[in-house]
Amino acid sequence: MATTRQVLLSEVRDTLTRAGFCVSAPMDPWTATFDVVARRDDTLVVVKAYSNIDKLSKQSADLLRSVASTLRGAPVVIGLRTSRGELEQGVLYLRHAVPIMSLPTLQEHLLEGVPPFVFAGPGGQYVSLDGDTLARVRNDRGISLSEIADAAGVSRRTISMYEQGMSAQVESARRLEQFLGVALVRSLDPFSSRPELEERRSTLSGLLEIEHDIFSRLEGLGYRVLPTTGCPFDALSSAKSNVFLTAVKAGAPDLNTKVRARTIAQIARVAERESVLFVEKDVDRTSIEGTPVIARKELERIGDPEEILRLIRERGGRTC
């Protein structure tokens, strides 16, 4: 019987847990952007599972990358196949700047300590070479570019580019290592974060009136607001090293609000971040299911960005 996405996600969570990660519960019914977040020490990953990775659109990938980056983590997709066939074990794929791998590759990496070395690219499979070691060994031994190029089956120009950091096809790398007798292929880190993605910004168009008002107010106080879709929270708000999951509730809190607040609080605990729920009207509580609550009128009276963080931490049970 074919593996379903739900079974795949269950096995992904089990693998992360066995590898020592603290893992959130699945995000259903908020499954558009990511499925789980997981943390082990300083490594935070935001994970999405697909049976067929062709379903990963550029829009979904952009938001997944932005959520992960704002949380100071790394995005990763675990999949089973593409329309052309199953994902290969030990191979790292990349679509829309999001790393993708199979479940066996994830298990091999986390449970057996064997990272992927090969990544799929246009025209075949490639590896990352240690260009400095290649240049040093070649120069120390007095080997010319022509000699080493002949051994690898590539041009002199290609060897020069390898030494400058260009990736190599798998077979060419194998020939190089065999000719020189040294290890040149470097392992890949599928959980490496990319800080430059933090510069991506979403607009505040297409929002509810209360969402636009809350987010605009936060921006006026100096926070960078990244609106989200397909998440239990509505945005990620950040200033310097402080990031909090931001939810907005129009109307009075209801049963769904409790479920949502509980989910947000769990994600925040795993990600080691703050969370807050902004509500339209004053309520007689300072938190809901572990998520601090701030009324719209309270926010309007705040003129110091540090005051928001103080309220969030105080109402979330933190004192520092």
N, C-alpha and C positions, 0 to 999 in steps of 0.2 A: 504494500500500500504506500502511495506517495506521501512524503512528509509534508504536513501542513505548516503554515506559518506559525500557528499557535504552538505546535510541537517544537518547531525550530526555536522559537523564542524561549520556551521552557528549558530546552537544552542549553541555550546560550546563558540563561540565568544560572543554571546549575553549574556550568563550567566556570563562570565568574566567581560564584560563591566558593567552589572548591579551590579556586586559585587565591582565595583570601580577600576577595573584594566584598565590600558592603554594597548590596544591590537593592534598588528600589523595587517596589511591586510594579507589574506592567501598567502602562498608562491608559489602558482601555477604560472608558470609551474615547479618550483623547489620544488617538494613535496616528494622526497625520504626520507629525514631525519626528517624534522619537518614541521608543518603547520603554527603555529603562535608562537610568543613570547609575553608574557604579564607581566606587572609589576604593583605592588601595594605596595607603600612604599619600604620596603627592600626585598619584596618577588618577585623574578623573576622566571617564569616558562616557559619551552620550551615544547610546546604541540604538540602531534601527535594524529590524530584521525583515527580510524579503524572501519569499520563495523564489521569485524571479526578479533579479536586480534591474531588469529593464524598466521596472515600474518606478525607479528612482528618477524623478524629473529634476530639471535644473532648479526650479523654484523650491522644491522640497530640499534639495541638497544645499542650496544657499542658506535656507533657514536653519537646517541642521548644523551647518558649519558655524553660523552666527550664534546660535544658542550655545554650542559647545565652547566657542571662543570667548564669549562674554562670561561664561562660568569658569574660564581659565582651564578648559579641558580639551579633549580631542574627540572629533566625531568618528564613528566607525559604523559601517554597514556589514552585517553578516547575512550571506545569501546562500542559496542552493545552486542556482543555475542562471543562465541567460537563455534567450530564445535559440541560441546555437548549441547549447549543451551545458553540462555541469561545470561548476567552478573547479579548477584544479587545486589539489592540496599543495600547500607550500608556496602558492603564488599569490601575490598581492595585486589587486586590481585597483584602478582609480577611475572614478566617474565624477565629473563636475567637481573635481578637487576633493572628493571624499574617498578615503581608503575603504576597500571592500575585500572581504575574504570569506572563505568557506568555514563552516563549523569545525571540520577537522584541522584546518590551519590555525584557528583560534585555540583549539585544545592543545595542539602541538606546541604552540607558542607559550601558553600560560601554564599548562600542566607538565610539560616535558622540558621546558626551557629551550626549545628549538625555534628561534625566530624565522620568519620568512626571509629568503635571500633573493628570490626572483619576483619581478613585477612585470605585469602584462602591459605592453605598449603598442603603438602603431607598428605593424609589420612583424610582430613576434614577441619574444620574452627577453627581458634584459636584467642585468645586475648592476649594482653600484660598485665601482672600483676604487681602491685606495690609490689615487693618482700620485700622491707624494711618494709612496713606497715604490710604485712602478718606476718613477723617474729616478729615484735614488739608486735602486738596484741596477737599473740599466746603465746609469752613469758610473757607478762603482765598478761595474764589470767591463766597462768600455764597450758596451753593445750599441751598435748604431741603430737608428730608427728603421733603416731598411731591413736589417737582420731580424729585428723583433717583429716588424710588420709582416715579413715573409712567414715567420713562425705562426703568427696569429691569423694569417690569411686576410689581412686588411691593408689599407694604404698607410704610408708614412704619416700623412696628415691625420689619419684616424688615431694612430698611436699618440701623436702629439696632443690631440684633443682628450684622449683617455687620461693623460697626465695632468690635464687642466680640469678634470672632473666630469667629463662626459661619460654617460653610462655605456655599457657594452652589451652586445648580444651574448647569450649564454655560451654558445659554442666558441666564440672568439675569446671570452674570458677563460674558458677551460683550457684552451690552447696556450694562452699567456701563462697561466699558473703552471702548466705542465712544462713549458719551455724554461721558465725561470726557477721553478722549484720553490716558489714562495706563495703564500696565501694573499690574494689581492681582493677577493670579493668581500664586501662588507654586508653585514646583516641589516635588515630594514626594521624600523620601529613603527608599527602601524598605529601606535598611540601617541606619536609625536604631535604636539600642538603647533599651530601656525599663528603666531601673534599678529601677523599682518591682517588676518581676517577680522580683527577687532575694529577695523576702520569702516567696515560695511555698516550702513545705516538705513533703516527703513523710514518711510515717511509716515506722517500721522493722518493720512487721508483714509477714508473709508471706515472710520471708527464711529462707535456710538458717541452721542454727545458727552456723556459722563466720562467715557474713556479719553476722548480728546481733551476734555477739561483737566482731568487728573494728570495725564501725560504732559500736557503743556505746562501745567503748574510745576511738575517735577523738573522739566527742562529749564524753566525759569529760575529754579533754585540751583542749577548747575549739574543736574543729572543727565546722563546720556540714556535715552530710552529706546529700547529695541522692541517694538510691538511684535507679537508672535501669533501664529495660527496653529491649530492642531495641538495645543498644549493646555494643561489645566490652568496655567497662569496666562495672563494677557500680554505681559511684557517682561523684559529684564531691564532693570534700572541700575546704573552703575556710576560711580564717581570715585576716581583713584582706585584703591584696592577693594572698595566696598561694592558688593553686588547683591541686590535682593530681587527675588521672584515677586512680581507685582500682579495682583489680581484685582479686578474691579467688579462690583456687583451693583447693578441697577435695581432699584426697588428693595424690598425687605428680604433679609436672608431667609432661605428656605432649606428643606432637607437636602436638596442638591448642593446647596452652598456648603453644608457640613461635609459632604463627601468630597467635594472639590477642595475645601480647606485642608482636610486630612491628607489628601494626596499631595498638595503643595507642601505641607509641612514635612512630609516624608522625603520628598525630593530635596528640600532645603537641608535636611539633616544629612543625607547621603553626600550632597555636594558641598556641605560645610559652608552654606550661605544663609542669608536671612530671607524671610518671606513676609509679605504683608498683604492684607485684603483691605482695599479702600471701598467703603460702602456709601451709598447715596444719602442715607438718613442716619441720624444718631441712633445708636443701639446701646443697650444696658450691659454690654460685655466688652472686655478689652481684647479677647481672643476667641477664635472659633476653631476647635479641634487642633489646637497647637499653632495656628496661624494668627499673628497679631492683627488687630482690626483698628483702622483709623477712619473716622467719618470725614466726609467731604468738607464739611465746615471746619473741622479741625485742621485739615491740610491748608485751607485758605488762610488760616490765622498764622501759619508757620512761615517765618522769614529766614530761618537758618537751616541749611541742609543737614547740619549735624543734629538738629532737633528731631528730624524724621528718624534718623538712625537710632537716636536715644530712645524714642518712643517704641520703635520696633523691638529693640533689644529688651527694654523694660517689660513690654507686654508679652514678649516671647519667653520670659523667665530668665533672661540673661542680664547680668549686671555690669559686664565689661565688653 
